[in-house]
């Protein structure tokens, strides 16, 4: 949990676009990005200079489940 918080802290220090765009969520209007911490993806978006973390996804799961969680 601490590693996830540490990785997510990059988002509040002005590096909100550090993550790549999430390919499984490209079909949505909102641009979802992600950071990886161990086996977890931190899925987030940026709007009006605010960062919204939508989910922490365990990458050992079926990737199709990510589309239903957004």
PDB file of N, CA, C, O and CB in Angstrom:
ATOM      1  N   UNK A   1       0.839  -1.195   0.000  1.00  0.00           N
ATOM      2  CA  UNK A   1       0.000   0.000   0.000  1.00  0.00           C
ATOM      3  C   UNK A   1       0.878   1.250   0.000  1.00  0.00           C
ATOM      4  O   UNK A   1       0.582   2.216  -0.704  1.00  0.00           O
ATOM      5  CB  UNK A   1      -0.951   0.003   1.223  1.00  0.00           C
ATOM      6  N   UNK A   2       1.945   1.237   0.778  1.00  0.00           N
ATOM      7  CA  UNK A   2       2.835   2.395   0.821  1.00  0.00           C
ATOM      8  C   UNK A   2       3.454   2.683  -0.542  1.00  0.00           C
ATOM      9  O   UNK A   2       3.596   3.846  -0.921  1.00  0.00           O
ATOM     10  CB  UNK A   2       3.934   2.175   1.850  1.00  0.00           C
ATOM     11  N   UNK A   3       3.825   1.634  -1.286  1.00  0.00           N
ATOM     12  CA  UNK A   3       4.417   1.823  -2.615  1.00  0.00           C
ATOM     13  C   UNK A   3       3.417   2.455  -3.579  1.00  0.00           C
ATOM     14  O   UNK A   3       3.785   3.275  -4.419  1.00  0.00           O
ATOM     15  CB  UNK A   3       4.911   0.483  -3.177  1.00  0.00           C
ATOM     16  N   UNK A   4       2.157   2.067  -3.451  1.00  0.00           N
ATOM     17  CA  UNK A   4       1.117   2.653  -4.307  1.00  0.00           C
ATOM     18  C   UNK A   4       0.944   4.134  -3.981  1.00  0.00           C
ATOM     19  O   UNK A   4       0.861   4.960  -4.890  1.00  0.00           O
ATOM     20  CB  UNK A   4      -0.230   1.901  -4.131  1.00  0.00           C
ATOM     21  N   UNK A   5       0.888   4.476  -2.702  1.00  0.00           N
ATOM     22  CA  UNK A   5       0.771   5.882  -2.302  1.00  0.00           C
ATOM     23  C   UNK A   5       1.976   6.687  -2.758  1.00  0.00           C
ATOM     24  O   UNK A   5       1.830   7.825  -3.205  1.00  0.00           O
ATOM     25  CB  UNK A   5       0.614   5.995  -0.785  1.00  0.00           C
ATOM     26  N   UNK A   6       3.150   6.116  -2.652  1.00  0.00           N
ATOM     27  CA  UNK A   6       4.363   6.815  -3.078  1.00  0.00           C
ATOM     28  C   UNK A   6       4.317   7.097  -4.576  1.00  0.00           C
ATOM     29  O   UNK A   6       4.626   8.207  -5.009  1.00  0.00           O
ATOM     30  CB  UNK A   6       5.617   5.990  -2.729  1.00  0.00           C
ATOM     31  N   UNK A   7       3.938   6.108  -5.357  1.00  0.00           N
ATOM     32  CA  UNK A   7       3.848   6.285  -6.806  1.00  0.00           C
ATOM     33  C   UNK A   7       2.784   7.323  -7.155  1.00  0.00           C
ATOM     34  O   UNK A   7       3.002   8.169  -8.022  1.00  0.00           O
ATOM     35  CB  UNK A   7       3.531   4.944  -7.496  1.00  0.00           C
ATOM     36  N   UNK A   8       1.633   7.261  -6.481  1.00  0.00           N
ATOM     37  CA  UNK A   8       0.553   8.215  -6.746  1.00  0.00           C
ATOM     38  C   UNK A   8       0.937   9.634  -6.352  1.00  0.00           C
ATOM     39  O   UNK A   8       0.386  10.592  -6.895  1.00  0.00           O
ATOM     40  CB  UNK A   8      -0.707   7.800  -6.002  1.00  0.00           C
ATOM     41  N   UNK A   9       1.856   9.785  -5.433  1.00  0.00           N
ATOM     42  CA  UNK A   9       2.269  11.127  -5.002  1.00  0.00           C
ATOM     43  C   UNK A   9       2.952  11.899  -6.131  1.00  0.00           C
ATOM     44  O   UNK A   9       3.002  13.128  -6.086  1.00  0.00           O
ATOM     45  CB  UNK A   9       3.210  11.028  -3.799  1.00  0.00           C
ATOM     46  N   UNK A  10       3.476  11.206  -7.136  1.00  0.00           N
ATOM     47  CA  UNK A  10       4.037  11.896  -8.305  1.00  0.00           C
ATOM     48  C   UNK A  10       2.973  12.743  -8.988  1.00  0.00           C
ATOM     49  O   UNK A  10       3.284  13.782  -9.571  1.00  0.00           O
ATOM     50  CB  UNK A  10       4.628  10.882  -9.305  1.00  0.00           C
ATOM     51  N   UNK A  11       1.732  12.310  -8.920  1.00  0.00           N
ATOM     52  CA  UNK A  11       0.644  13.011  -9.599  1.00  0.00           C
ATOM     53  C   UNK A  11       0.359  14.365  -8.976  1.00  0.00           C
ATOM     54  O   UNK A  11      -0.057  15.289  -9.675  1.00  0.00           O
ATOM     55  CB  UNK A  11      -0.609  12.169  -9.579  1.00  0.00           C
ATOM     56  N   UNK A  12       0.574  14.499  -7.681  1.00  0.00           N
ATOM     57  CA  UNK A  12       0.280  15.771  -7.015  1.00  0.00           C
ATOM     58  C   UNK A  12       1.452  16.737  -7.060  1.00  0.00           C
ATOM     59  O   UNK A  12       1.327  17.882  -6.625  1.00  0.00           O
ATOM     60  CB  UNK A  12      -0.113  15.523  -5.577  1.00  0.00           C
ATOM     61  N   UNK A  13       2.586  16.292  -7.579  1.00  0.00           N
ATOM     62  CA  UNK A  13       3.756  17.160  -7.627  1.00  0.00           C
ATOM     63  C   UNK A  13       3.996  17.722  -9.025  1.00  0.00           C
ATOM     64  O   UNK A  13       5.124  18.075  -9.369  1.00  0.00           O
ATOM     65  CB  UNK A  13       4.984  16.403  -7.160  1.00  0.00           C
ATOM     66  N   UNK A  14       2.942  17.804  -9.830  1.00  0.00           N
ATOM     67  CA  UNK A  14       3.047  18.424 -11.144  1.00  0.00           C
ATOM     68  C   UNK A  14       3.384  17.471 -12.279  1.00  0.00           C
ATOM     69  O   UNK A  14       3.613  17.912 -13.405  1.00  0.00           O
ATOM     70  CB  UNK A  14       4.064  19.480 -11.096  1.00  0.00           C
ATOM     71  N   UNK A  15       3.420  16.183 -12.006  1.00  0.00           N
ATOM     72  CA  UNK A  15       3.715  15.213 -13.047  1.00  0.00           C
ATOM     73  C   UNK A  15       2.466  14.431 -13.435  1.00  0.00           C
ATOM     74  O   UNK A  15       2.519  13.213 -13.602  1.00  0.00           O
ATOM     75  CB  UNK A  15       4.814  14.259 -12.587  1.00  0.00           C
ATOM     76  N   UNK A  16       1.358  15.119 -13.575  1.00  0.00           N
ATOM     77  CA  UNK A  16       0.085  14.442 -13.814  1.00  0.00           C
ATOM     78  C   UNK A  16       0.014  13.724 -15.160  1.00  0.00           C
ATOM     79  O   UNK A  16      -0.817  12.834 -15.344  1.00  0.00           O
ATOM     80  CB  UNK A  16      -1.032  15.434 -13.726  1.00  0.00           C
ATOM     81  N   UNK A  17       0.869  14.098 -16.088  1.00  0.00           N
ATOM     82  CA  UNK A  17       0.836  13.441 -17.403  1.00  0.00           C
ATOM     83  C   UNK A  17       1.999  12.472 -17.568  1.00  0.00           C
ATOM     84  O   UNK A  17       2.370  12.119 -18.688  1.00  0.00           O
ATOM     85  CB  UNK A  17       0.867  14.486 -18.525  1.00  0.00           C
ATOM     86  N   UNK A  18       2.570  12.047 -16.451  1.00  0.00           N
ATOM     87  CA  UNK A  18       3.689  11.122 -16.483  1.00  0.00           C
ATOM     88  C   UNK A  18       3.267   9.739 -16.968  1.00  0.00           C
ATOM     89  O   UNK A  18       4.062   9.031 -17.585  1.00  0.00           O
ATOM     90  CB  UNK A  18       4.318  11.019 -15.110  1.00  0.00           C
ATOM     91  N   UNK A  19       2.039   9.354 -16.698  1.00  0.00           N
ATOM     92  CA  UNK A  19       1.559   8.023 -17.066  1.00  0.00           C
ATOM     93  C   UNK A  19       1.155   7.929 -18.523  1.00  0.00           C
ATOM     94  O   UNK A  19       0.806   8.925 -19.156  1.00  0.00           O
ATOM     95  CB  UNK A  19       0.396   7.639 -16.201  1.00  0.00           C
ATOM     96  N   UNK A  20       1.208   6.725 -19.035  1.00  0.00           N
ATOM     97  CA  UNK A  20       0.765   6.473 -20.402  1.00  0.00           C
ATOM     98  C   UNK A  20      -0.751   6.377 -20.452  1.00  0.00           C
ATOM     99  O   UNK A  20      -1.403   6.134 -19.437  1.00  0.00           O
ATOM    100  CB  UNK A  20       1.403   5.188 -20.954  1.00  0.00           C
ATOM    101  N   UNK A  21      -1.304   6.571 -21.644  1.00  0.00           N
ATOM    102  CA  UNK A  21      -2.740   6.417 -21.797  1.00  0.00           C
ATOM    103  C   UNK A  21      -3.085   4.939 -21.702  1.00  0.00           C
ATOM    104  O   UNK A  21      -2.405   4.098 -22.289  1.00  0.00           O
ATOM    105  CB  UNK A  21      -3.228   7.018 -23.142  1.00  0.00           C
ATOM    106  N   UNK A  22      -4.132   4.626 -20.968  1.00  0.00           N
ATOM    107  CA  UNK A  22      -4.556   3.235 -20.775  1.00  0.00           C
ATOM    108  C   UNK A  22      -5.182   2.712 -22.064  1.00  0.00           C
ATOM    109  O   UNK A  22      -6.253   3.181 -22.452  1.00  0.00           O
ATOM    110  CB  UNK A  22      -5.561   3.115 -19.588  1.00  0.00           C
ATOM    111  N   UNK A  23      -4.539   1.747 -22.742  1.00  0.00           N
ATOM    112  CA  UNK A  23      -5.059   1.258 -24.025  1.00  0.00           C
ATOM    113  C   UNK A  23      -6.427   0.587 -23.937  1.00  0.00           C
ATOM    114  O   UNK A  23      -7.195   0.648 -24.897  1.00  0.00           O
ATOM    115  CB  UNK A  23      -4.087   0.293 -24.614  1.00  0.00           C
ATOM    116  N   UNK A  24      -6.745  -0.037 -22.837  1.00  0.00           N
ATOM    117  CA  UNK A  24      -8.045  -0.706 -22.709  1.00  0.00           C
ATOM    118  C   UNK A  24      -9.196   0.280 -22.557  1.00  0.00           C
ATOM    119  O   UNK A  24     -10.357  -0.096 -22.719  1.00  0.00           O
ATOM    120  CB  UNK A  24      -8.027  -1.650 -21.523  1.00  0.00           C
ATOM    121  N   UNK A  25      -8.888   1.537 -22.247  1.00  0.00           N
ATOM    122  CA  UNK A  25      -9.938   2.536 -22.028  1.00  0.00           C
ATOM    123  C   UNK A  25      -9.897   3.663 -23.063  1.00  0.00           C
ATOM    124  O   UNK A  25     -10.487   4.720 -22.842  1.00  0.00           O
ATOM    125  CB  UNK A  25      -9.809   3.123 -20.631  1.00  0.00           C
ATOM    126  N   UNK A  26      -9.215   3.454 -24.180  1.00  0.00           N
ATOM    127  CA  UNK A  26      -9.090   4.494 -25.208  1.00  0.00           C
ATOM    128  C   UNK A  26     -10.412   4.848 -25.877  1.00  0.00           C
ATOM    129  O   UNK A  26     -10.550   5.944 -26.420  1.00  0.00           O
ATOM    130  CB  UNK A  26      -8.111   4.052 -26.258  1.00  0.00           C
ATOM    131  N   UNK A  27     -11.370   3.956 -25.848  1.00  0.00           N
ATOM    132  CA  UNK A  27     -12.643   4.216 -26.526  1.00  0.00           C
ATOM    133  C   UNK A  27     -13.537   5.189 -25.755  1.00  0.00           C
ATOM    134  O   UNK A  27     -14.542   5.659 -26.288  1.00  0.00           O
ATOM    135  CB  UNK A  27     -13.385   2.912 -26.742  1.00  0.00           C
ATOM    136  N   UNK A  28     -13.184   5.490 -24.523  1.00  0.00           N
ATOM    137  CA  UNK A  28     -13.984   6.413 -23.719  1.00  0.00           C
ATOM    138  C   UNK A  28     -13.595   7.860 -24.006  1.00  0.00           C
ATOM    139  O   UNK A  28     -12.461   8.142 -24.393  1.00  0.00           O
ATOM    140  CB  UNK A  28     -13.816   6.107 -22.222  1.00  0.00           C
ATOM    141  N   UNK A  29     -14.537   8.763 -23.817  1.00  0.00           N
ATOM    142  CA  UNK A  29     -14.294  10.187 -24.069  1.00  0.00           C
ATOM    143  C   UNK A  29     -13.186  10.730 -23.155  1.00  0.00           C
ATOM    144  O   UNK A  29     -12.303  11.460 -23.605  1.00  0.00           O
ATOM    145  CB  UNK A  29     -15.592  10.994 -23.864  1.00  0.00           C
ATOM    146  N   UNK A  30     -13.244  10.373 -21.899  1.00  0.00           N
ATOM    147  CA  UNK A  30     -12.237  10.815 -20.934  1.00  0.00           C
ATOM    148  C   UNK A  30     -10.926  10.078 -21.220  1.00  0.00           C
ATOM    149  O   UNK A  30     -10.938   8.891 -21.546  1.00  0.00           O
ATOM    150  CB  UNK A  30     -12.715  10.560 -19.460  1.00  0.00           C
ATOM    151  N   UNK A  31      -9.808  10.774 -21.098  1.00  0.00           N
ATOM    152  CA  UNK A  31      -8.506  10.136 -21.315  1.00  0.00           C
ATOM    153  C   UNK A  31      -7.999   9.583 -19.992  1.00  0.00           C
ATOM    154  O   UNK A  31      -7.667  10.328 -19.070  1.00  0.00           O
ATOM    155  CB  UNK A  31      -7.479  11.139 -21.923  1.00  0.00           C
ATOM    156  N   UNK A  32      -7.951   8.287 -19.927  1.00  0.00           N
ATOM    157  CA  UNK A  32      -7.454   7.614 -18.733  1.00  0.00           C
ATOM    158  C   UNK A  32      -5.973   7.314 -18.903  1.00  0.00           C
ATOM    159  O   UNK A  32      -5.533   6.856 -19.957  1.00  0.00           O
ATOM    160  CB  UNK A  32      -8.247   6.316 -18.457  1.00  0.00           C
ATOM    161  N   UNK A  33      -5.218   7.577 -17.855  1.00  0.00           N
ATOM    162  CA  UNK A  33      -3.794   7.289 -17.832  1.00  0.00           C
ATOM    163  C   UNK A  33      -3.533   6.302 -16.703  1.00  0.00           C
ATOM    164  O   UNK A  33      -4.411   6.026 -15.886  1.00  0.00           O
ATOM    165  CB  UNK A  33      -2.951   8.593 -17.653  1.00  0.00           C
ATOM    166  N   UNK A  34      -2.308   5.771 -16.670  1.00  0.00           N
ATOM    167  CA  UNK A  34      -1.989   4.848 -15.595  1.00  0.00           C
ATOM    168  C   UNK A  34      -0.527   4.931 -15.193  1.00  0.00           C
ATOM    169  O   UNK A  34       0.343   5.290 -15.987  1.00  0.00           O
ATOM    170  CB  UNK A  34      -2.330   3.437 -16.004  1.00  0.00           C
ATOM    171  N   UNK A  35      -0.289   4.591 -13.948  1.00  0.00           N
ATOM    172  CA  UNK A  35       1.047   4.375 -13.402  1.00  0.00           C
ATOM    173  C   UNK A  35       1.072   2.959 -12.864  1.00  0.00           C
ATOM    174  O   UNK A  35       0.049   2.441 -12.415  1.00  0.00           O
ATOM    175  CB  UNK A  35       1.409   5.428 -12.283  1.00  0.00           C
ATOM    176  N   UNK A  36       2.232   2.332 -12.908  1.00  0.00           N
ATOM    177  CA  UNK A  36       2.364   0.966 -12.419  1.00  0.00           C
ATOM    178  C   UNK A  36       3.153   0.965 -11.122  1.00  0.00           C
ATOM    179  O   UNK A  36       4.190   1.619 -11.003  1.00  0.00           O
ATOM    180  CB  UNK A  36       3.046   0.067 -13.470  1.00  0.00           C
ATOM    181  N   UNK A  37       2.640   0.218 -10.152  1.00  0.00           N
ATOM    182  CA  UNK A  37       3.331   0.011  -8.882  1.00  0.00           C
ATOM    183  C   UNK A  37       3.199  -1.469  -8.540  1.00  0.00           C
ATOM    184  O   UNK A  37       2.145  -1.919  -8.092  1.00  0.00           O
ATOM    185  CB  UNK A  37       2.740   0.929  -7.734  1.00  0.00           C
ATOM    186  N   UNK A  38       4.270  -2.217  -8.752  1.00  0.00           N
ATOM    187  CA  UNK A  38       4.217  -3.664  -8.524  1.00  0.00           C
ATOM    188  C   UNK A  38       3.240  -4.310  -9.475  1.00  0.00           C
ATOM    189  O   UNK A  38       3.361  -4.149 -10.690  1.00  0.00           O
ATOM    190  CB  UNK A  38       3.827  -3.977  -7.077  1.00  0.00           C
ATOM    191  N   UNK A  39       2.268  -5.044  -8.943  1.00  0.00           N
ATOM    192  CA  UNK A  39       1.244  -5.709  -9.758  1.00  0.00           C
ATOM    193  C   UNK A  39       0.001  -4.838  -9.934  1.00  0.00           C
ATOM    194  O   UNK A  39      -1.042  -5.339 -10.355  1.00  0.00           O
ATOM    195  CB  UNK A  39       0.853  -7.042  -9.124  1.00  0.00           C
ATOM    196  N   UNK A  40       0.091  -3.560  -9.624  1.00  0.00           N
ATOM    197  CA  UNK A  40      -1.088  -2.701  -9.634  1.00  0.00           C
ATOM    198  C   UNK A  40      -0.945  -1.553 -10.614  1.00  0.00           C
ATOM    199  O   UNK A  40       0.135  -0.985 -10.782  1.00  0.00           O
ATOM    200  CB  UNK A  40      -1.351  -2.160  -8.251  1.00  0.00           C
ATOM    201  N   UNK A  41      -2.063  -1.220 -11.261  1.00  0.00           N
ATOM    202  CA  UNK A  41      -2.144  -0.039 -12.111  1.00  0.00           C
ATOM    203  C   UNK A  41      -2.984   0.995 -11.367  1.00  0.00           C
ATOM    204  O   UNK A  41      -4.068   0.691 -10.871  1.00  0.00           O
ATOM    205  CB  UNK A  41      -2.760  -0.378 -13.526  1.00  0.00           C
ATOM    206  N   UNK A  42      -2.476   2.199 -11.299  1.00  0.00           N
ATOM    207  CA  UNK A  42      -3.217   3.320 -10.740  1.00  0.00           C
ATOM    208  C   UNK A  42      -3.852   4.014 -11.946  1.00  0.00           C
ATOM    209  O   UNK A  42      -3.160   4.672 -12.723  1.00  0.00           O
ATOM    210  CB  UNK A  42      -2.280   4.310  -9.884  1.00  0.00           C
ATOM    211  N   UNK A  43      -5.149   3.869 -12.098  1.00  0.00           N
ATOM    212  CA  UNK A  43      -5.866   4.432 -13.244  1.00  0.00           C
ATOM    213  C   UNK A  43      -6.397   5.801 -12.835  1.00  0.00           C
ATOM    214  O   UNK A  43      -7.116   5.931 -11.844  1.00  0.00           O
ATOM    215  CB  UNK A  43      -7.034   3.487 -13.718  1.00  0.00           C
ATOM    216  N   UNK A  44      -6.030   6.828 -13.619  1.00  0.00           N
ATOM    217  CA  UNK A  44      -6.424   8.192 -13.262  1.00  0.00           C
ATOM    218  C   UNK A  44      -6.713   9.012 -14.510  1.00  0.00           C
ATOM    219  O   UNK A  44      -6.403   8.600 -15.627  1.00  0.00           O
ATOM    220  CB  UNK A  44      -5.329   8.871 -12.425  1.00  0.00           C
ATOM    221  N   UNK A  45      -7.306  10.171 -14.303  1.00  0.00           N
ATOM    222  CA  UNK A  45      -7.528  11.131 -15.377  1.00  0.00           C
ATOM    223  C   UNK A  45      -7.203  12.518 -14.840  1.00  0.00           C
ATOM    224  O   UNK A  45      -7.126  12.737 -13.631  1.00  0.00           O
ATOM    225  CB  UNK A  45      -9.000  11.060 -15.917  1.00  0.00           C
ATOM    226  N   UNK A  46      -7.015  13.440 -15.763  1.00  0.00           N
ATOM    227  CA  UNK A  46      -6.698  14.821 -15.404  1.00  0.00           C
ATOM    228  C   UNK A  46      -7.751  15.716 -16.037  1.00  0.00           C
ATOM    229  O   UNK A  46      -8.032  15.605 -17.230  1.00  0.00           O
ATOM    230  CB  UNK A  46      -5.251  15.225 -15.871  1.00  0.00           C
ATOM    231  N   UNK A  47      -8.334  16.604 -15.236  1.00  0.00           N
ATOM    232  CA  UNK A  47      -9.327  17.561 -15.733  1.00  0.00           C
ATOM    233  C   UNK A  47      -9.183  18.854 -14.950  1.00  0.00           C
ATOM    234  O   UNK A  47      -9.167  18.845 -13.719  1.00  0.00           O
ATOM    235  CB  UNK A  47     -10.780  16.993 -15.611  1.00  0.00           C
ATOM    236  N   UNK A  48      -9.080  19.949 -15.656  1.00  0.00           N
ATOM    237  CA  UNK A  48      -8.949  21.266 -15.022  1.00  0.00           C
ATOM    238  C   UNK A  48      -7.814  21.281 -13.995  1.00  0.00           C
ATOM    239  O   UNK A  48      -7.960  21.813 -12.894  1.00  0.00           O
ATOM    240  CB  UNK A  48     -10.271  21.666 -14.346  1.00  0.00           C
ATOM    241  N   UNK A  49      -6.699  20.695 -14.372  1.00  0.00           N
ATOM    242  CA  UNK A  49      -5.506  20.640 -13.530  1.00  0.00           C
ATOM    243  C   UNK A  49      -5.709  19.866 -12.222  1.00  0.00           C
ATOM    244  O   UNK A  49      -4.904  19.977 -11.297  1.00  0.00           O
ATOM    245  CB  UNK A  49      -5.056  22.036 -13.214  1.00  0.00           C
ATOM    246  N   UNK A  50      -6.782  19.088 -12.153  1.00  0.00           N
ATOM    247  CA  UNK A  50      -7.026  18.216 -11.003  1.00  0.00           C
ATOM    248  C   UNK A  50      -6.843  16.775 -11.454  1.00  0.00           C
ATOM    249  O   UNK A  50      -7.174  16.412 -12.583  1.00  0.00           O
ATOM    250  CB  UNK A  50      -8.458  18.441 -10.404  1.00  0.00           C
ATOM    251  N   UNK A  51      -6.316  15.970 -10.557  1.00  0.00           N
ATOM    252  CA  UNK A  51      -6.098  14.551 -10.848  1.00  0.00           C
ATOM    253  C   UNK A  51      -7.159  13.740 -10.108  1.00  0.00           C
ATOM    254  O   UNK A  51      -7.380  13.925  -8.912  1.00  0.00           O
ATOM    255  CB  UNK A  51      -4.652  14.097 -10.434  1.00  0.00           C
ATOM    256  N   UNK A  52      -7.805  12.844 -10.839  1.00  0.00           N
ATOM    257  CA  UNK A  52      -8.823  11.977 -10.269  1.00  0.00           C
ATOM    258  C   UNK A  52      -8.359  10.532 -10.402  1.00  0.00           C
ATOM    259  O   UNK A  52      -8.202  10.028 -11.514  1.00  0.00           O
ATOM    260  CB  UNK A  52     -10.199  12.190 -10.964  1.00  0.00           C
ATOM    261  N   UNK A  53      -8.141   9.871  -9.285  1.00  0.00           N
ATOM    262  CA  UNK A  53      -7.785   8.459  -9.312  1.00  0.00           C
ATOM    263  C   UNK A  53      -9.087   7.669  -9.328  1.00  0.00           C
ATOM    264  O   UNK A  53      -9.907   7.783  -8.417  1.00  0.00           O
ATOM    265  CB  UNK A  53      -6.878   8.060  -8.083  1.00  0.00           C
ATOM    266  N   UNK A  54      -9.266   6.870 -10.370  1.00  0.00           N
ATOM    267  CA  UNK A  54     -10.523   6.145 -10.552  1.00  0.00           C
ATOM    268  C   UNK A  54     -10.492   4.756  -9.936  1.00  0.00           C
ATOM    269  O   UNK A  54     -11.488   4.298  -9.376  1.00  0.00           O
ATOM    270  CB  UNK A  54     -10.845   6.036 -12.019  1.00  0.00           C
ATOM    271  N   UNK A  55      -9.363   4.093 -10.037  1.00  0.00           N
ATOM    272  CA  UNK A  55      -9.270   2.758  -9.465  1.00  0.00           C
ATOM    273  C   UNK A  55      -7.812   2.328  -9.345  1.00  0.00           C
ATOM    274  O   UNK A  55      -6.932   2.847 -10.032  1.00  0.00           O
ATOM    275  CB  UNK A  55     -10.055   1.754 -10.316  1.00  0.00           C
ATOM    276  N   UNK A  56      -7.587   1.387  -8.475  1.00  0.00           N
ATOM    277  CA  UNK A  56      -6.312   0.696  -8.367  1.00  0.00           C
ATOM    278  C   UNK A  56      -6.614  -0.720  -8.848  1.00  0.00           C
ATOM    279  O   UNK A  56      -7.376  -1.446  -8.210  1.00  0.00           O
ATOM    280  CB  UNK A  56      -5.709   0.731  -6.871  1.00  0.00           C
ATOM    281  N   UNK A  57      -6.019  -1.110  -9.966  1.00  0.00           N
ATOM    282  CA  UNK A  57      -6.358  -2.374 -10.611  1.00  0.00           C
ATOM    283  C   UNK A  57      -5.220  -3.368 -10.475  1.00  0.00           C
ATOM    284  O   UNK A  57      -4.080  -3.069 -10.832  1.00  0.00           O
ATOM    285  CB  UNK A  57      -6.693  -2.153 -12.085  1.00  0.00           C
ATOM    286  N   UNK A  58      -5.525  -4.542  -9.964  1.00  0.00           N
ATOM    287  CA  UNK A  58      -4.556  -5.625  -9.840  1.00  0.00           C
ATOM    288  C   UNK A  58      -4.377  -6.246 -11.227  1.00  0.00           C
ATOM    289  O   UNK A  58      -5.312  -6.833 -11.771  1.00  0.00           O
ATOM    290  CB  UNK A  58      -5.021  -6.702  -8.783  1.00  0.00           C
ATOM    291  N   UNK A  59      -3.185  -6.116 -11.793  1.00  0.00           N
ATOM    292  CA  UNK A  59      -2.945  -6.572 -13.163  1.00  0.00           C
ATOM    293  C   UNK A  59      -2.926  -8.087 -13.308  1.00  0.00           C
ATOM    294  O   UNK A  59      -2.831  -8.594 -14.425  1.00  0.00           O
ATOM    295  CB  UNK A  59      -1.648  -6.017 -13.655  1.00  0.00           C
ATOM    296  N   UNK A  60      -3.014  -8.811 -12.216  1.00  0.00           N
ATOM    297  CA  UNK A  60      -3.080 -10.272 -12.292  1.00  0.00           C
ATOM    298  C   UNK A  60      -4.508 -10.741 -12.590  1.00  0.00           C
ATOM    299  O   UNK A  60      -4.745 -11.936 -12.771  1.00  0.00           O
ATOM    300  CB  UNK A  60      -2.579 -10.900 -10.977  1.00  0.00           C
ATOM    301  N   UNK A  61      -5.456  -9.802 -12.641  1.00  0.00           N
ATOM    302  CA  UNK A  61      -6.837 -10.126 -12.984  1.00  0.00           C
ATOM    303  C   UNK A  61      -7.004 -10.123 -14.494  1.00  0.00           C
ATOM    304  O   UNK A  61      -6.109  -9.710 -15.232  1.00  0.00           O
ATOM    305  CB  UNK A  61      -7.816  -9.130 -12.328  1.00  0.00           C
ATOM    306  N   UNK A  62      -8.156 -10.589 -14.941  1.00  0.00           N
ATOM    307  CA  UNK A  62      -8.499 -10.538 -16.350  1.00  0.00           C
ATOM    308  C   UNK A  62      -8.612  -9.064 -16.763  1.00  0.00           C
ATOM    309  O   UNK A  62      -9.376  -8.323 -16.145  1.00  0.00           O
ATOM    310  CB  UNK A  62      -9.832 -11.317 -16.636  1.00  0.00           C
ATOM    311  N   UNK A  63      -7.876  -8.617 -17.785  1.00  0.00           N
ATOM    312  CA  UNK A  63      -7.922  -7.207 -18.187  1.00  0.00           C
ATOM    313  C   UNK A  63      -9.309  -6.704 -18.581  1.00  0.00           C
ATOM    314  O   UNK A  63      -9.582  -5.507 -18.488  1.00  0.00           O
ATOM    315  CB  UNK A  63      -6.992  -6.993 -19.330  1.00  0.00           C
ATOM    316  N   UNK A  64     -10.178  -7.600 -19.015  1.00  0.00           N
ATOM    317  CA  UNK A  64     -11.544  -7.199 -19.399  1.00  0.00           C
ATOM    318  C   UNK A  64     -12.299  -6.619 -18.202  1.00  0.00           C
ATOM    319  O   UNK A  64     -13.221  -5.822 -18.380  1.00  0.00           O
ATOM    320  CB  UNK A  64     -12.321  -8.405 -19.981  1.00  0.00           C
ATOM    321  N   UNK A  65     -11.920  -7.010 -16.996  1.00  0.00           N
ATOM    322  CA  UNK A  65     -12.583  -6.483 -15.800  1.00  0.00           C
ATOM    323  C   UNK A  65     -12.335  -4.993 -15.615  1.00  0.00           C
ATOM    324  O   UNK A  65     -13.134  -4.301 -14.985  1.00  0.00           O
ATOM    325  CB  UNK A  65     -12.112  -7.233 -14.570  1.00  0.00           C
ATOM    326  N   UNK A  66     -11.224  -4.495 -16.165  1.00  0.00           N
ATOM    327  CA  UNK A  66     -10.916  -3.072 -16.039  1.00  0.00           C
ATOM    328  C   UNK A  66     -11.961  -2.219 -16.718  1.00  0.00           C
ATOM    329  O   UNK A  66     -12.317  -1.159 -16.204  1.00  0.00           O
ATOM    330  CB  UNK A  66      -9.551  -2.771 -16.621  1.00  0.00           C
ATOM    331  N   UNK A  67     -12.456  -2.650 -17.848  1.00  0.00           N
ATOM    332  CA  UNK A  67     -13.473  -1.877 -18.590  1.00  0.00           C
ATOM    333  C   UNK A  67     -14.755  -1.729 -17.789  1.00  0.00           C
ATOM    334  O   UNK A  67     -15.458  -0.728 -17.928  1.00  0.00           O
ATOM    335  CB  UNK A  67     -13.783  -2.546 -19.934  1.00  0.00           C
ATOM    336  N   UNK A  68     -15.068  -2.708 -16.956  1.00  0.00           N
ATOM    337  CA  UNK A  68     -16.300  -2.643 -16.175  1.00  0.00           C
ATOM    338  C   UNK A  68     -16.129  -1.841 -14.899  1.00  0.00           C
ATOM    339  O   UNK A  68     -17.122  -1.501 -14.255  1.00  0.00           O
ATOM    340  CB  UNK A  68     -16.776  -4.034 -15.840  1.00  0.00           C
ATOM    341  N   UNK A  69     -14.888  -1.527 -14.511  1.00  0.00           N
ATOM    342  CA  UNK A  69     -14.633  -0.835 -13.253  1.00  0.00           C
ATOM    343  C   UNK A  69     -14.473   0.663 -13.412  1.00  0.00           C
ATOM    344  O   UNK A  69     -14.624   1.389 -12.429  1.00  0.00           O
ATOM    345  CB  UNK A  69     -13.412  -1.393 -12.611  1.00  0.00           C
ATOM    346  N   UNK A  70     -14.182   1.149 -14.570  1.00  0.00           N
ATOM    347  CA  UNK A  70     -13.831   2.548 -14.775  1.00  0.00           C
ATOM    348  C   UNK A  70     -14.801   3.428 -14.071  1.00  0.00           C
ATOM    349  O   UNK A  70     -14.676   4.651 -14.123  1.00  0.00           O
ATOM    350  CB  UNK A  70     -13.787   2.895 -16.244  1.00  0.00           C
TER     351      UNK A  70
END
